[in-house]
């Protein structure tokens, strides 16, 4: 019951955002009803709409969970964008090196491992690389007190620039005009859900990474609310001084929370490289890391809320394509407007709650 009440205000925020968005649509001369029919109907059609909605939601589940874990420790991880980039490149790199990749007579690999070995290794490398990249600003915060927001933003630029350099000069196929690595070994491919779930076409990019995202939600919940480490992270976020007085190593929790956060962000690379493009592609992220902040806020930093918020944002991303194509004046930018208004309403929760409490006290005093 408590968790349901926690999700009530985000739900109100979403409804209010749709009302505001409808007013904008009306002002510019289009039909809000038709626009929302296109937006929601196209995202919930079977199988393409739902398939793409879940596919778009998958990276947002990972980044939303990443931001939520950091938030629970009182940290703001703005660096999930950089963490998912370096993790995606690392997944591609290890899949090329151990996947027997040969392109145009050029042998990029050290070995040719079977799928049973290569897929877990590639997934682990993506997680560990994301964790390592996030642990650096975590350590700087714990050791020197430097602000994690500044450090993670700077690490975004460093990470994206580094993987761009390595792609350009070492792992791009000769003559390829696109900034992307050579294709990973076939053994590193993870299956699409259509290959074993009837009714889902294999042409849809929805893959096993979505199931991993669901598993990640379950594991994050267990980690944060059912383990000693999760309790210490939440205690640190609630009151660092009290946590330290109670014997919790606050500095250790900061590094741990950032590492876990980065590892979750790194799982975006599994979806992108192993399940979709089968290579590292520069610019693949549609600001997944930054949108993950909005997903975590809307989801109240809880795995269930993050999952639902990611589905909403995935639905908006899918439906925005049809709104752009089949309305006269409304573009897919409506999606960004709706997302922004949702976050504004969520951010104003304290104000609304305070106003409601003051109004209730005033009424009782008059009675």
C-alpha positions in Angstrom: 0.0 0.0 0.0 2.9 2.3 0.8 4.5 1.7 -2.5 1.3 2.3 -4.4 0.9 5.7 -2.7 4.4 6.5 -3.6 3.5 6.0 -7.3 0.3 8.1 -7.0 1.9 11.5 -7.5 4.0 10.4 -10.6 0.8 9.1 -12.1 -0.9 12.5 -11.5 2.2 14.2 -13.0 1.9 12.1 -16.1 -1.8 12.8 -16.5 -1.2 16.6 -15.9 1.6 16.5 -18.5 -0.7 15.0 -21.1 -3.3 17.6 -20.4 -0.7 20.4 -20.8 0.6 18.7 -24.0 -3.0 18.5 -25.4 -3.4 22.3 -24.8 -0.1 22.9 -26.7 -1.4 20.7 -29.6 -4.7 22.6 -29.6 -2.9 26.0 -29.7 -0.8 25.1 -32.8 -3.9 23.9 -34.6 -4.1 20.1 -34.4 -6.5 17.7 -32.8 -5.3 16.5 -29.4 -7.5 13.4 -29.5 -6.1 12.3 -32.9 -2.6 13.1 -31.8 -2.8 11.0 -28.7 -4.5 8.2 -30.6 -1.5 8.2 -32.9 1.0 8.5 -30.0 -0.4 5.8 -27.8 -2.1 3.6 -30.4 1.0 3.1 -32.5 3.1 2.3 -29.4 0.6 -0.3 -28.2 -0.1 -2.1 -31.5 0.8 -5.7 -31.8 3.4 -6.8 -32.6 5.5 -3.9 -34.0 4.3 -1.2 -31.6 4.8 -3.2 -28.4 8.0 -4.8 -29.7 9.6 -1.4 -30.4 8.2 0.1 -27.2 9.9 -2.6 -25.1 13.1 -2.2 -27.2 13.2 1.5 -26.6 12.5 1.0 -22.9 15.3 -1.5 -22.4 18.2 1.0 -22.2 16.1 3.3 -20.1 15.5 0.6 -17.6 19.2 0.1 -17.2 20.1 3.8 -17.0 17.1 4.5 -14.7 18.2 1.8 -12.3 21.8 3.2 -12.5 20.7 6.7 -11.5 18.3 5.4 -8.8 21.0 3.4 -7.1 23.3 6.5 -7.0 20.3 8.6 -5.8 19.7 6.1 -2.9 23.3 6.9 -1.7 22.7 10.6 -2.0 24.7 10.9 -5.2 23.7 12.3 -8.6 25.3 10.2 -11.4 25.3 12.5 -14.4 27.8 10.2 -16.1 25.7 7.3 -17.2 26.0 8.5 -20.8 29.7 8.2 -20.8 29.6 4.9 -18.8 27.3 3.2 -21.3 29.5 4.4 -24.2 32.7 3.0 -22.8 30.9 -0.2 -21.8 29.4 -0.6 -25.3 32.8 -0.2 -26.9 34.3 -2.7 -24.4 31.6 -5.2 -25.2 32.3 -4.8 -28.9 36.1 -4.9 -28.4 36.1 -8.2 -26.4 33.6 -9.7 -28.9 35.9 -8.8 -31.8 39.0 -10.0 -30.1 37.6 -13.3 -28.9 35.0 -13.8 -31.6 37.1 -14.7 -34.6 36.4 -11.5 -36.5 38.0 -11.3 -40.0 37.0 -8.4 -42.3 38.5 -7.8 -45.7 41.3 -10.2 -45.0 42.2 -8.3 -41.8 42.1 -10.6 -38.7 41.0 -8.5 -35.7 40.8 -11.3 -33.2 43.0 -13.3 -30.8 40.8 -16.3 -30.6 37.4 -17.7 -31.6 35.4 -18.7 -28.6 32.0 -20.5 -28.7 28.9 -18.6 -27.8 28.5 -20.3 -24.4 31.8 -18.7 -23.3 31.9 -15.5 -25.3 28.4 -14.1 -24.5 28.9 -14.2 -20.7 32.4 -12.8 -21.1 31.2 -9.9 -23.2 28.3 -9.1 -20.8 30.7 -9.2 -17.8 33.2 -6.9 -19.6 30.4 -4.4 -20.4 29.3 -4.4 -16.7 32.8 -4.1 -15.3 33.8 -1.4 -17.7 30.8 0.7 -16.8 31.5 0.0 -13.1 35.1 1.0 -13.4 34.3 4.3 -15.2 31.7 5.3 -12.6 34.0 4.2 -9.7 36.6 6.8 -10.6 34.4 9.8 -9.7 33.1 7.8 -6.8 36.6 7.4 -5.5 37.3 11.1 -6.0 34.2 12.0 -4.1 35.0 9.6 -1.2 38.7 10.5 -1.0 38.8 14.2 -1.8 35.2 15.4 -1.5 35.1 16.5 -5.1 31.6 16.8 -6.4 30.4 13.8 -8.4 28.2 15.9 -10.7 31.2 17.8 -12.1 33.4 14.7 -12.3 30.8 12.5 -14.0 30.1 15.2 -16.6 33.8 15.5 -17.3 34.1 11.7 -17.5 31.4 11.7 -20.2 33.5 13.8 -22.5 36.7 11.7 -21.8 35.0 8.4 -22.3 33.2 9.3 -25.5 36.3 10.9 -27.0 38.5 7.9 -26.1 36.2 5.3 -27.6 35.9 7.5 -30.7 39.7 7.6 -31.0 40.1 3.8 -30.7 37.2 3.2 -33.1 38.6 5.6 -35.7 42.2 4.4 -35.7 42.1 0.7 -34.6 38.8 -1.0 -35.0 37.0 0.6 -37.9 36.8 -1.4 -41.1 39.0 0.1 -43.8 37.0 2.2 -46.2 33.9 2.3 -44.0 32.6 6.0 -44.0 30.6 5.4 -40.8 32.2 5.8 -37.4 31.7 2.2 -36.2 33.8 -0.8 -35.4 34.1 -4.0 -37.4 31.2 -6.4 -36.8 31.6 -8.6 -33.7 31.9 -12.4 -33.9 28.6 -14.2 -34.6 29.2 -16.2 -31.4 28.7 -13.0 -29.4 25.2 -12.3 -30.7 22.4 -12.7 -28.2 19.1 -13.9 -29.6 16.1 -11.7 -30.4 12.9 -12.6 -28.5 11.2 -13.4 -31.8 13.5 -16.4 -32.2 11.8 -18.2 -29.3 8.6 -16.4 -28.5 5.7 -17.1 -30.9 4.1 -14.1 -32.4 7.1 -11.7 -32.2 8.7 -11.3 -35.7 12.5 -11.8 -35.7 12.9 -8.6 -37.6 12.1 -6.6 -34.4 15.2 -5.7 -32.5 13.8 -6.6 -29.1 16.2 -9.1 -27.7 17.3 -11.0 -24.6 18.6 -7.8 -23.0 15.0 -6.9 -22.2 14.8 -10.0 -20.0 18.1 -9.0 -18.4 16.6 -5.6 -17.7 13.7 -7.2 -15.9 16.1 -9.4 -14.0 18.2 -6.3 -13.1 15.1 -4.7 -11.6 14.6 -7.7 -9.3 18.2 -7.9 -8.4 18.4 -4.1 -7.6 15.4 -4.4 -5.3 16.9 -7.4 -3.5 20.3 -5.6 -3.3 18.9 -2.3 -1.9 16.2 -3.6 0.4 17.3 -7.1 1.4 21.0 -7.0 1.9 23.4 -5.4 4.3 25.2 -3.5 1.5 21.9 -2.0 0.2 20.9 -0.9 3.7 24.2 0.8 4.2 23.9 2.6 0.9 20.4 3.8 1.7 21.5 4.8 5.2 24.4 6.8 3.8 22.0 8.6 1.4 19.5 9.4 4.1 22.0 10.8 6.6 25.8 10.4 6.1 26.7 11.7 9.5 24.3 9.3 11.3 25.4 6.4 9.1 29.1 7.1 10.0 28.2 7.4 13.7 26.5 4.0 13.4 29.7 2.4 12.1 29.0 2.5 8.4 32.0 3.2 6.2 30.5 6.1 4.3 33.4 6.5 1.8 33.2 2.8 0.9 29.5 3.1 0.3 30.0 6.0 -2.1 32.4 4.1 -4.2 30.3 0.9 -4.1 27.1 2.8 -5.1 28.8 4.5 -8.0 30.3 1.2 -9.2 27.0 -0.6 -9.1 25.4 2.4 -10.8 28.0 2.3 -13.6 27.7 -1.4 -14.0 23.9 -1.1 -14.6 24.5 1.7 -17.1 27.1 -0.5 -18.8 24.4 -3.1 -19.5 23.1 -0.8 -22.2 26.0 -2.1 -24.2 24.6 -5.6 -24.1 21.4 -4.5 -25.7 23.1 -2.3 -28.2 26.1 -4.3 -29.3 25.3 -7.9 -28.6 21.6 -7.8 -29.4 21.0 -5.1 -32.0 23.8 -3.5 -34.1 26.4 -6.3 -33.5 29.1 -3.6 -33.5 30.0 -0.4 -31.6 28.4 2.5 -33.4 29.2 6.1 -32.5 26.2 8.2 -31.6 24.0 5.1 -30.9 22.6 6.6 -27.6 19.5 8.7 -27.9 20.6 10.5 -24.7 19.8 7.3 -22.7 22.0 8.4 -19.8 20.3 11.7 -19.4 16.8 10.4 -20.0 17.6 7.8 -17.3 17.7 10.7 -14.8 14.1 11.5 -15.7 13.1 7.8 -15.5 14.6 7.5 -12.0 12.8 10.7 -10.8 9.5 9.6 -12.2 9.9 6.1 -10.8 10.7 7.4 -7.4 14.1 5.7 -7.4 12.4 2.3 -7.0 12.9 -0.6 -9.4 9.2 -1.0 -10.0 8.7 2.7 -10.6 11.8 2.8 -12.9 10.4 -0.1 -14.9 7.0 1.6 -15.4 8.6 5.0 -16.2 10.9 3.4 -18.7 7.9 1.7 -20.4 6.2 5.1 -20.6 9.2 6.8 -22.1 9.7 3.9 -24.5 6.0 4.3 -25.6 6.5 8.0 -26.1 9.6 7.4 -28.2 7.8 4.9 -30.4 4.6 6.9 -30.8 6.5 10.1 -31.5 7.5 8.8 -34.9 3.9 8.4 -36.0 2.9 11.8 -34.6 5.6 13.4 -36.7 4.5 11.6 -39.8 0.7 11.8 -39.6 -0.2 15.1 -38.1 -0.2 18.5 -39.8 1.7 20.7 -37.3 2.8 18.5 -34.4 6.3 17.0 -34.6 8.0 14.3 -32.6 9.3 17.1 -30.4 6.0 16.7 -28.6 7.6 13.7 -26.9 10.3 15.8 -25.4 7.8 18.4 -24.3 5.7 15.7 -22.5 8.8 14.3 -20.9 9.9 17.7 -19.7 6.5 18.7 -18.3 6.3 15.3 -16.4 9.7 16.0 -14.8 8.6 19.6 -13.9 5.5 18.3 -12.2 7.5 15.6 -10.3 10.1 18.2 -9.3 7.3 20.4 -7.9 6.0 17.6 -5.7 7.3 19.1 -2.5 5.7 22.4 -3.3 2.3 20.8 -4.1 2.5 18.6 -0.9 3.4 21.6 1.2 0.5 23.7 -0.3 -1.9 20.8 0.3 -0.7 20.4 3.9 -1.0 24.2 4.6 -4.5 24.2 3.1 -5.5 21.2 5.3 -4.2 22.9 8.4 -6.0 26.1 7.5 -9.3 24.3 7.1 -8.9 22.4 10.4 -8.0 25.7 12.2 -11.2 27.3 10.8 -13.3 24.3 11.9 
